[in-house]
Amino acid sequence: GVYAVAVPERGLGLALKVEDGAWRAADAALVAALDRLGWPGTAASPGGAPESDPLAPFRNAEVRNTRGEAVGYVAADFELPEMPC
């Protein structure tokens, strides 16, 4: 799947392609990309505070089995290329 985020009033946009199209990976990848870009309102942005981070539930989300037991987590593992300004 392809996912997109936009903040029109700031002229910002981001598109994300998850290779296997699985939604479970999209949340973690999108939050990681936003962090790495210093997106406004994320913990990694200037002035961002982890305790007030609205994206916290999507970072390293737990994976649970059919009995509801935590068996792992989903985390993003990628590098963003340098972008010319």
C-alpha distances in whole Angstrom, upper triangle without the diagonal:
4,7,10,14,17,21,22,26,25,24,21,17,14,11,8,6,6,7,7,4,7,8,11,10,8,12,14,12,12,16,17,16,18,21,21,21,24,22,24,25,23,26,26,27,30,32,29,30,29,31,29,26,23,20,23,21,18,19,20,19,21,20,23,24,25,28,27,28,26,25,23,20,17,18,16,18,17,19,19,20,23,23,26,27
4,7,11,14,17,19,22,22,20,17,13,11,7,6,5,7,9,10,7,10,10,13,12,9,12,14,12,11,15,16,14,16,19,19,18,21,19,22,22,21,24,24,24,28,30,27,29,27,30,28,24,22,19,22,21,18,19,20,20,23,22,25,27,28,31,29,30,28,27,25,22,18,18,16,17,16,18,17,18,21,20,23,24
4,7,10,14,16,19,19,17,14,11,8,6,5,6,8,11,13,10,11,9,12,11,8,10,12,10,8,12,14,12,13,16,17,16,19,16,18,19,18,21,21,21,25,26,24,25,24,26,24,21,19,16,19,18,15,17,19,18,21,21,24,26,28,30,28,29,27,27,24,21,17,17,15,17,16,18,16,18,21,19,22,23
4,7,10,12,16,15,14,11,7,6,4,6,9,11,15,16,13,15,13,15,14,10,11,14,12,9,12,14,12,12,15,16,15,17,14,16,17,17,20,20,19,23,24,22,24,24,26,23,20,18,16,19,19,16,18,20,20,23,24,27,29,31,33,31,32,29,29,27,23,20,19,17,19,18,18,16,18,19,18,20,20
4,7,10,13,12,11,8,6,5,7,9,12,14,18,19,16,17,15,17,16,12,12,14,12,9,11,13,11,10,13,15,13,14,11,12,13,14,17,17,16,20,21,19,21,21,23,20,17,15,13,17,18,15,17,20,20,23,24,27,30,32,34,31,32,29,30,27,23,20,19,17,20,19,19,16,18,20,18,20,19
4,6,9,9,8,6,4,6,9,12,15,18,21,23,20,21,18,20,19,16,15,17,16,12,14,16,13,11,15,16,14,14,11,12,13,14,18,18,16,19,21,19,22,22,24,21,18,16,15,19,20,18,20,23,23,27,28,31,34,35,37,34,35,33,33,31,27,24,23,21,23,21,21,18,20,20,18,19,18
4,6,6,6,5,6,9,12,15,19,21,24,26,23,24,21,23,22,18,17,19,18,14,15,17,15,12,15,17,14,14,10,10,12,14,17,17,15,17,18,17,20,21,23,20,17,16,16,19,21,19,21,24,25,28,30,33,36,37,39,36,37,34,35,32,29,26,25,23,25,23,23,20,22,21,19,20,18
4,5,5,6,8,11,14,17,20,23,26,28,26,27,24,26,25,21,21,23,21,18,19,21,18,16,19,20,17,17,13,13,15,17,21,21,18,20,21,20,24,25,26,23,21,19,19,23,24,23,25,28,28,32,33,36,39,40,42,39,40,38,39,36,32,29,28,26,28,26,25,22,23,23,20,21,19
4,6,8,10,14,17,20,24,26,30,32,29,30,27,29,28,24,23,25,24,20,20,22,20,17,20,21,18,17,14,12,14,17,21,21,18,19,20,19,23,24,26,22,21,19,20,24,25,24,26,29,30,33,35,38,41,43,44,41,42,40,41,38,34,31,30,28,30,28,27,24,25,24,22,22,19
4,5,9,12,16,19,22,25,28,31,28,29,27,28,27,23,22,23,22,18,18,20,18,15,17,18,14,14,11,10,13,15,18,18,15,16,17,17,21,23,24,21,20,19,19,23,25,23,24,28,29,32,34,37,41,42,44,41,41,39,39,36,33,30,28,26,28,26,25,21,22,21,18,19,16
4,7,11,14,17,21,24,27,29,27,28,26,28,26,22,22,23,21,18,19,20,17,15,18,18,14,15,12,12,15,17,20,19,17,18,20,20,23,25,27,24,22,21,21,24,26,24,25,28,29,33,35,38,41,43,45,41,42,39,40,37,33,30,28,26,27,25,23,20,20,19,16,16,14
4,7,11,14,17,20,23,26,24,25,23,24,22,19,19,20,18,14,15,16,13,11,14,15,11,12,9,10,13,14,18,17,14,16,18,18,21,22,24,22,19,18,18,21,23,21,22,25,26,30,31,34,37,39,41,38,39,36,36,33,29,26,24,22,23,21,20,17,18,17,14,15,13
4,7,10,14,17,20,22,20,21,19,21,19,16,16,17,15,12,14,15,12,10,14,14,11,13,10,12,14,15,18,17,16,18,20,19,22,23,25,23,20,18,17,20,22,19,20,23,24,28,29,32,35,37,39,36,37,34,34,31,27,24,22,20,21,19,18,15,16,16,14,15,14
4,7,10,13,16,19,17,18,16,18,16,13,13,14,12,9,11,12,9,8,12,12,10,12,10,13,15,14,17,16,16,19,21,19,22,22,24,22,19,18,16,19,20,17,18,20,21,25,26,29,32,34,36,33,34,31,31,28,24,21,19,16,18,16,15,12,14,15,13,15,15
4,7,10,13,15,13,15,14,16,14,11,13,14,11,9,12,13,10,11,14,14,13,15,13,16,18,17,20,19,19,22,24,22,25,24,27,25,21,20,17,20,21,17,18,20,21,24,25,28,30,32,35,32,33,30,30,27,23,20,18,15,17,15,15,12,14,16,14,17,17
4,7,10,12,10,12,11,13,11,8,10,11,8,7,11,11,9,11,14,13,13,16,14,17,19,17,20,19,19,23,25,22,24,23,26,25,21,20,16,19,19,15,16,18,18,21,22,25,27,29,32,30,30,27,26,23,20,16,15,12,14,12,13,11,13,16,15,18,19
4,6,9,8,10,11,13,10,8,11,12,9,9,13,13,11,14,17,16,16,19,18,21,22,20,23,22,23,26,28,26,28,26,29,28,24,22,19,21,21,17,18,19,19,22,21,24,26,28,31,29,29,27,26,23,20,16,16,13,14,12,14,13,14,17,17,20,22
4,6,5,7,8,10,7,6,10,11,8,10,13,13,12,15,17,17,18,21,19,23,23,21,23,22,24,27,29,26,28,26,28,27,24,22,19,20,19,16,16,16,16,19,18,21,23,25,28,26,26,24,22,20,17,13,13,11,12,11,14,14,16,19,20,23,25
4,6,8,11,12,9,10,13,13,11,13,16,16,15,18,20,19,20,24,23,26,27,24,26,25,27,30,32,30,31,29,31,31,27,26,22,23,23,19,19,19,19,21,19,22,24,26,29,27,27,25,23,21,18,15,15,13,13,12,15,15,17,21,21,24,27
4,6,9,10,9,10,13,14,12,15,18,17,17,20,22,22,23,26,25,28,28,26,27,27,29,33,34,31,32,30,32,32,28,26,23,24,22,19,19,18,18,19,17,20,21,22,26,25,25,23,21,19,17,14,15,14,14,15,18,18,21,24,25,28,30
4,6,9,8,8,12,13,12,13,16,17,17,19,21,21,22,25,23,26,26,24,26,26,27,31,33,30,31,29,31,30,26,24,21,22,21,17,18,18,17,19,17,20,21,22,26,24,25,23,22,20,18,14,15,14,16,16,19,19,21,24,24,28,29
4,6,6,7,10,11,11,13,15,16,17,19,21,21,23,25,23,26,25,23,25,25,27,31,32,29,29,27,28,28,24,22,19,20,18,15,16,15,14,15,14,16,17,19,22,20,21,19,18,16,14,12,13,13,15,16,19,20,23,26,26,30,31
4,5,5,7,9,10,11,13,14,15,17,19,20,21,23,21,23,22,20,22,23,25,28,29,26,26,24,25,25,21,19,16,17,15,12,14,14,12,14,13,15,17,18,21,19,20,19,18,16,14,11,13,13,16,17,20,20,23,26,26,29,30
4,6,6,7,9,11,12,13,15,17,18,19,21,22,21,23,22,20,21,22,24,28,28,25,25,22,24,23,20,18,15,15,13,10,11,11,9,10,9,12,14,16,19,16,17,15,15,13,10,7,10,11,14,16,19,20,23,26,27,30,31
4,6,6,6,8,10,11,12,14,16,16,18,20,19,22,21,18,20,20,22,26,27,24,24,21,23,23,19,18,14,15,14,10,11,10,10,12,11,14,17,19,21,19,19,17,16,13,10,7,8,7,10,12,15,16,19,23,23,27,28
4,6,5,6,8,10,10,12,14,15,16,18,17,19,19,16,18,19,20,24,25,22,23,21,23,22,18,16,13,14,13,10,11,12,11,14,14,17,20,22,24,22,22,20,19,16,13,10,10,9,12,12,15,15,18,21,21,25,26
4,6,5,6,9,10,11,12,14,16,17,15,17,16,14,15,16,18,22,23,19,20,17,19,18,15,13,9,11,10,6,8,9,9,12,13,16,19,21,23,20,21,18,18,15,12,9,9,9,13,14,16,16,20,22,22,26,26
4,6,5,6,9,10,11,12,14,15,15,17,16,13,14,15,17,21,22,18,18,16,18,18,14,13,10,10,10,6,6,7,7,11,12,16,19,21,23,20,20,17,17,13,10,7,6,6,9,11,14,14,18,20,21,25,26
4,6,5,6,9,10,10,12,14,14,17,17,14,15,15,17,20,22,19,20,18,20,20,16,16,12,13,13,9,9,10,11,14,15,19,22,24,26,24,23,20,20,16,13,9,7,5,8,8,11,11,15,17,18,22,23
4,5,5,6,9,10,11,12,11,14,14,11,14,13,15,18,20,17,18,17,19,18,14,13,10,12,13,9,10,12,13,16,17,21,24,26,28,25,25,22,22,19,15,12,11,9,11,11,12,12,15,17,17,21,21
4,5,5,6,9,10,10,9,12,11,8,10,10,12,16,17,14,15,13,16,15,11,10,7,9,10,7,7,10,11,15,17,20,24,26,28,24,24,21,21,18,14,12,10,9,12,12,13,13,16,18,18,22,22
4,5,5,6,9,10,10,13,13,10,11,10,12,16,17,14,16,14,17,17,13,13,10,11,12,9,8,10,12,16,18,21,24,27,29,26,25,22,21,18,14,11,8,6,9,9,10,10,14,15,16,20,20
4,5,5,6,9,9,12,13,10,12,11,12,15,18,15,17,16,19,19,15,15,12,14,15,12,11,13,15,19,21,24,27,30,32,29,28,25,25,21,18,14,12,9,10,9,9,8,11,13,13,16,17
4,6,5,6,5,8,9,7,9,8,9,12,15,12,14,14,17,16,12,12,10,12,14,12,11,14,16,20,22,25,29,31,33,29,29,26,26,23,19,16,14,12,13,13,12,11,14,14,14,17,17
4,5,5,6,9,9,6,7,5,7,11,13,10,12,11,15,14,11,12,10,11,14,12,10,13,16,19,22,25,28,31,32,29,29,25,25,22,18,16,13,11,13,12,12,11,14,15,15,18,18
4,5,8,11,12,10,10,7,9,12,15,13,15,15,18,18,15,16,14,15,17,15,13,15,18,21,23,27,30,33,35,32,31,27,27,23,20,17,14,11,12,10,9,8,11,11,12,15,15
4,5,9,11,10,11,8,8,11,14,13,16,16,19,18,15,16,14,16,19,17,15,18,20,24,26,30,33,36,37,34,33,30,30,26,23,20,17,14,15,13,11,9,11,10,10,13,13
4,6,9,7,8,5,4,7,10,9,12,13,17,15,13,14,13,15,18,16,15,18,20,24,27,30,33,36,37,34,33,30,30,27,23,21,18,16,17,16,14,12,14,14,13,16,14
4,6,6,9,8,6,9,11,10,13,14,16,15,12,12,11,14,17,15,15,18,20,24,26,29,33,35,36,33,33,30,30,27,23,21,18,16,18,17,16,14,16,15,14,17,15
4,6,9,9,6,8,9,8,11,13,15,13,11,11,12,14,17,16,16,20,21,25,28,31,34,37,38,34,34,31,32,29,25,23,21,19,21,21,20,17,20,19,18,19,17
4,7,8,6,9,8,6,9,10,12,9,7,8,9,11,14,14,14,18,19,23,26,29,32,34,35,32,32,29,30,27,24,22,20,19,22,21,21,19,22,22,21,23,21
4,5,5,9,9,6,8,8,11,9,6,7,7,9,12,12,11,15,16,20,23,26,29,32,33,29,29,26,27,24,20,19,16,16,18,18,18,17,20,20,20,22,21
4,6,8,8,4,5,5,8,8,6,9,8,8,12,12,11,14,16,19,23,26,29,32,32,29,28,25,26,23,20,18,16,16,18,18,18,18,21,21,21,24,23
4,7,8,6,8,8,12,12,9,12,11,11,15,14,12,15,18,21,24,27,31,34,35,31,30,27,27,24,21,19,16,15,17,17,16,15,18,17,18,21,20
4,6,5,8,10,13,12,10,13,12,14,17,16,15,18,21,24,27,30,34,37,37,34,33,30,31,27,24,22,19,18,19,19,18,16,18,17,17,19,18
4,5,9,12,14,13,12,15,15,16,20,20,19,22,24,27,30,34,37,40,40,37,36,33,34,31,27,26,23,22,23,22,20,19,21,19,19,20,19
4,6,10,12,11,11,14,15,16,19,20,19,22,24,27,30,33,37,40,40,36,36,32,34,31,27,26,24,23,25,25,23,22,24,23,23,24,22
4,7,9,8,7,10,11,12,16,16,15,18,20,23,27,30,33,36,36,32,32,29,30,27,24,23,20,20,22,22,21,21,23,22,22,24,23
4,5,5,6,10,11,11,14,16,14,17,19,22,25,28,32,34,34,31,30,27,28,26,23,22,20,20,23,23,23,23,26,25,26,28,26
4,5,5,9,9,8,11,13,11,14,16,18,22,24,28,31,31,27,26,23,25,22,19,19,17,18,20,22,22,22,25,25,26,29,28
4,6,9,10,9,11,14,13,16,17,19,23,25,28,31,30,26,26,23,25,23,20,21,20,21,23,25,25,26,29,29,30,32,31
4,6,9,8,11,14,14,17,17,20,24,26,29,31,31,27,27,25,27,25,22,21,20,21,24,25,26,25,28,28,28,31,29
4,5,6,9,10,10,14,15,18,21,23,27,29,30,26,26,23,25,22,19,18,17,18,21,22,22,22,25,25,25,28,27
4,6,7,9,10,14,14,17,20,22,26,28,28,24,25,22,24,22,19,18,17,18,21,22,23,22,26,26,26,29,28
4,6,6,7,11,11,14,17,20,23,25,26,23,23,20,22,19,16,14,14,14,17,19,20,19,23,24,24,27,26
4,5,5,9,9,12,15,18,22,24,24,21,20,18,19,17,14,13,12,14,17,19,20,21,24,25,26,29,29
4,6,8,7,9,13,15,18,20,21,17,18,15,17,15,12,12,12,14,18,20,22,22,26,28,28,31,31
4,6,6,9,12,15,18,20,21,18,18,15,17,14,10,9,9,11,14,16,19,19,23,25,25,29,29
4,5,9,12,15,19,21,22,19,18,15,16,13,9,8,7,9,12,14,16,17,21,23,24,27,28
4,6,9,13,16,19,20,17,16,12,12,9,6,5,5,8,11,14,17,18,22,24,26,29,30
4,7,10,13,16,17,14,13,10,11,9,5,5,7,10,14,17,20,21,25,27,28,32,32
4,6,10,13,14,10,9,6,7,6,4,7,9,13,16,19,22,24,28,30,32,35,36
4,7,10,11,9,8,6,6,5,5,7,10,14,16,20,23,25,29,32,33,37,38
4,7,8,5,5,4,5,7,8,11,14,18,20,23,27,29,33,35,37,40,41
4,5,5,6,7,6,9,11,13,17,20,22,26,29,31,35,38,39,43,44
4,5,7,10,10,13,15,17,20,23,26,29,33,34,38,41,42,46,47
4,6,9,10,14,16,18,22,25,27,31,34,36,40,43,44,48,49
4,7,9,12,13,16,19,23,25,29,32,34,38,40,41,45,46
4,6,9,12,15,18,22,24,27,31,33,37,39,41,45,45
4,6,8,11,14,18,20,24,27,30,33,36,37,41,42
4,7,10,13,17,19,22,26,28,32,35,37,40,41
4,7,10,13,15,19,22,25,28,31,33,37,38
4,6,10,12,16,19,22,25,28,30,33,34
4,7,10,13,16,18,22,25,26,30,31
4,7,10,13,15,19,21,23,27,28
4,6,9,12,15,18,20,23,25
4,7,10,13,16,19,22,24
4,7,10,13,15,19,21
4,6,9,12,16,18
4,7,8,12,14
4,6,10,12
4,7,9
4,6
4
